[in-house]
Amino acid sequence: MKQDIRDFFKDEDASGKRLPDSHRQEFYEKLKASRPRRESKLSTNYMFKVAAIVILFVALAFTIFKTTENVTNQVVEEAPIETQIELIEQQYLANIDKEWQSFISIANDDKLVKRYRAKLDDLDKDYKDISKQFKADNNNIMVIEALVENLQTRLQLLKDIQEHIKSLNQQNEHYETINI
Protein backbone atom coordinates (compact mmCIF):
# COMPACT_ATOMS: atom_id res chain seq x y z
CA MET A 1 0.00 0.00 0.00
CA LYS A 2 2.82 2.28 -0.26
CA GLN A 3 2.09 4.97 -2.76
CA ASP A 4 3.87 8.07 -3.67
CA ILE A 5 1.69 10.97 -2.73
CA ARG A 6 2.74 12.80 -5.85
CA ASP A 7 1.30 10.07 -7.92
CA PHE A 8 -1.96 10.30 -6.06
CA PHE A 9 -2.41 13.97 -6.98
CA LYS A 10 -1.56 13.36 -10.59
CA ASP A 11 -4.87 11.67 -10.99
CA GLU A 12 -7.35 14.20 -12.27
CA ASP A 13 -10.23 12.92 -10.25
CA ALA A 14 -8.54 13.85 -6.96
CA SER A 15 -7.44 17.26 -8.10
CA GLY A 16 -10.95 18.39 -8.86
CA LYS A 17 -12.24 17.88 -5.33
CA ARG A 18 -12.76 20.91 -3.20
CA LEU A 19 -12.93 21.05 0.58
CA PRO A 20 -16.14 22.33 2.13
CA ASP A 21 -16.14 25.91 3.49
CA SER A 22 -16.70 24.77 7.07
CA HIS A 23 -13.74 22.35 6.93
CA ARG A 24 -11.31 24.77 8.56
CA GLN A 25 -13.68 25.58 11.44
CA GLU A 26 -14.40 21.90 12.07
CA PHE A 27 -10.66 21.18 12.08
CA TYR A 28 -10.01 23.86 14.77
CA GLU A 29 -12.86 22.59 16.94
CA LYS A 30 -11.57 19.02 16.79
CA LEU A 31 -8.05 20.25 17.57
CA LYS A 32 -9.27 22.16 20.63
CA ALA A 33 -11.30 19.18 21.83
CA SER A 34 -8.29 16.88 21.58
CA ARG A 35 -6.07 19.12 23.74
CA PRO A 36 -5.92 18.31 27.43
CA ARG A 37 -7.51 20.96 29.63
CA ARG A 38 -5.26 23.00 31.90
CA GLU A 39 -6.38 23.57 35.42
CA SER A 40 -6.08 27.03 36.85
CA LYS A 41 -2.92 27.47 38.91
CA LEU A 42 -4.53 30.29 40.86
CA SER A 43 -6.05 28.14 43.54
CA THR A 44 -7.13 29.69 46.83
CA ASN A 45 -4.19 28.12 48.67
CA TYR A 46 -1.80 29.72 46.20
CA MET A 47 -3.54 33.11 46.54
CA PHE A 48 -3.26 32.99 50.36
CA LYS A 49 0.47 32.34 50.08
CA VAL A 50 0.95 35.27 47.71
CA ALA A 51 -1.14 37.57 49.95
CA ALA A 52 0.88 36.53 53.02
CA ILE A 53 4.17 37.28 51.23
CA VAL A 54 2.91 40.70 50.12
CA ILE A 55 1.74 41.57 53.65
CA LEU A 56 5.08 40.52 55.14
CA PHE A 57 6.95 42.56 52.56
CA VAL A 58 4.85 45.68 53.25
CA ALA A 59 5.27 45.27 57.01
CA LEU A 60 9.02 44.84 56.66
CA ALA A 61 9.29 47.88 54.38
CA PHE A 62 7.24 49.98 56.80
CA THR A 63 9.42 48.92 59.76
CA ILE A 64 12.63 49.70 57.88
CA PHE A 65 11.25 53.07 56.77
CA LYS A 66 10.30 54.03 60.34
CA THR A 67 13.68 53.05 61.79
CA THR A 68 15.59 54.95 59.11
CA GLU A 69 13.31 57.95 59.65
CA ASN A 70 14.08 57.90 63.39
CA VAL A 71 17.81 57.64 62.68
CA THR A 72 17.69 60.53 60.21
CA ASN A 73 15.70 62.61 62.69
CA GLN A 74 18.40 62.03 65.31
CA VAL A 75 21.09 62.99 62.81
CA VAL A 76 19.14 66.07 61.72
CA GLU A 77 18.84 67.22 65.32
CA GLU A 78 22.61 67.67 65.35
CA ALA A 79 22.77 69.20 61.89
CA PRO A 80 25.42 71.82 61.23
CA ILE A 81 22.83 74.48 60.43
CA GLU A 82 21.42 74.24 63.95
CA THR A 83 24.85 74.66 65.50
CA GLN A 84 25.50 77.64 63.25
CA ILE A 85 22.17 79.18 64.23
CA GLU A 86 22.98 78.62 67.91
CA LEU A 87 26.38 80.31 67.51
CA ILE A 88 24.83 83.28 65.73
CA GLU A 89 22.13 83.46 68.40
CA GLN A 90 24.71 83.43 71.20
CA GLN A 91 26.72 86.20 69.54
CA TYR A 92 23.67 88.39 69.05
CA LEU A 93 22.37 87.76 72.55
CA ALA A 94 25.78 88.63 74.01
CA ASN A 95 25.85 91.88 72.00
CA ILE A 96 22.26 92.68 72.99
CA ASP A 97 23.05 92.11 76.66
CA LYS A 98 26.18 94.29 76.39
CA GLU A 99 24.23 97.08 74.68
CA TRP A 100 21.44 96.80 77.27
CA GLN A 101 23.88 97.15 80.16
CA SER A 102 25.46 100.11 78.42
CA PHE A 103 22.00 101.64 77.90
CA ILE A 104 21.07 101.21 81.55
CA SER A 105 24.32 102.88 82.64
CA ILE A 106 23.68 105.87 80.34
CA ALA A 107 19.92 106.25 80.85
CA ASN A 108 18.72 108.58 83.58
CA ASP A 109 14.98 108.14 82.98
CA ASP A 110 13.28 105.07 84.51
CA LYS A 111 10.21 105.47 82.28
CA LEU A 112 12.43 105.31 79.20
CA VAL A 113 14.12 102.15 80.49
CA LYS A 114 10.75 100.51 81.21
CA ARG A 115 9.36 101.46 77.82
CA TYR A 116 12.31 100.00 75.95
CA ARG A 117 12.35 96.96 78.22
CA ALA A 118 8.73 96.32 77.17
CA LYS A 119 9.67 96.64 73.49
CA LEU A 120 12.54 94.19 73.96
CA ASP A 121 10.27 91.78 75.84
CA ASP A 122 7.80 91.84 72.92
CA LEU A 123 10.63 91.11 70.50
CA ASP A 124 11.80 88.31 72.79
CA LYS A 125 8.29 86.74 72.78
CA ASP A 126 8.25 86.91 68.99
CA TYR A 127 11.69 85.32 68.93
CA LYS A 128 10.49 82.43 71.10
CA ASP A 129 7.53 81.83 68.77
CA ILE A 130 9.83 81.83 65.76
CA SER A 131 12.21 79.46 67.60
CA LYS A 132 9.34 76.99 68.06
CA GLN A 133 8.64 77.16 64.34
CA PHE A 134 12.34 76.61 63.66
CA LYS A 135 12.40 73.50 65.86
CA ALA A 136 9.36 72.15 63.99
CA ASP A 137 10.83 72.88 60.54
CA ASN A 138 14.54 73.64 60.71
CA ASN A 139 14.98 73.57 56.92
CA ASN A 140 12.69 76.52 56.27
CA ILE A 141 14.89 79.43 55.22
CA MET A 142 12.13 81.95 55.95
CA VAL A 143 12.07 80.93 59.63
CA ILE A 144 15.85 81.18 59.87
CA GLU A 145 15.79 84.63 58.30
CA ALA A 146 13.05 85.69 60.72
CA LEU A 147 15.18 84.53 63.68
CA VAL A 148 18.20 86.51 62.52
CA GLU A 149 16.08 89.54 61.64
CA ASN A 150 14.52 89.55 65.12
CA LEU A 151 17.94 89.49 66.76
CA GLN A 152 19.19 92.25 64.45
CA THR A 153 16.12 94.36 65.24
CA ARG A 154 16.72 94.06 68.97
CA LEU A 155 20.38 94.96 68.63
CA GLN A 156 19.64 97.89 66.32
CA LEU A 157 16.94 99.16 68.71
CA LEU A 158 19.44 99.27 71.56
CA LYS A 159 22.07 101.00 69.42
CA ASP A 160 19.53 103.60 68.28
CA ILE A 161 18.48 104.22 71.88
CA GLN A 162 22.07 104.74 72.94
CA GLU A 163 22.73 107.16 70.10
CA HIS A 164 19.62 109.10 71.04
CA ILE A 165 20.65 109.25 74.71
CA LYS A 166 24.19 110.31 73.81
CA SER A 167 22.86 113.10 71.63
CA LEU A 168 20.49 114.20 74.42
CA ASN A 169 23.33 114.15 76.96
CA GLN A 170 25.53 116.20 74.62
CA GLN A 171 22.75 118.74 74.18
CA ASN A 172 22.26 118.92 77.96
CA GLU A 173 25.99 119.44 78.49
CA HIS A 174 25.97 122.13 75.84
CA TYR A 175 23.06 123.90 77.55
CA GLU A 176 24.74 123.58 80.95
CA THR A 177 27.93 125.13 79.64
CA ILE A 178 25.96 128.00 78.09
CA ASN A 179 24.00 128.60 81.33
CA ILE A 180 27.10 128.64 83.50
Secondary structure, DSSP 4 states (H G I P E B T S, - for coil): ----HHHHHHSHHHHT----TTHHHHHHHHHHHHSPPPPPS--HHHHHHHHHHHHHHHHHHHHHHHHHHHHHHHHHHT-HHHHHHHHHHHHHHHHHHHHHHHHHHH---HHHHHHHHHHHHHHHHHHHHHHHHHHH-TT-HHHHHHHHHHHHHHHHHHHHHHHHHHHHHHHHHHHHHHH-
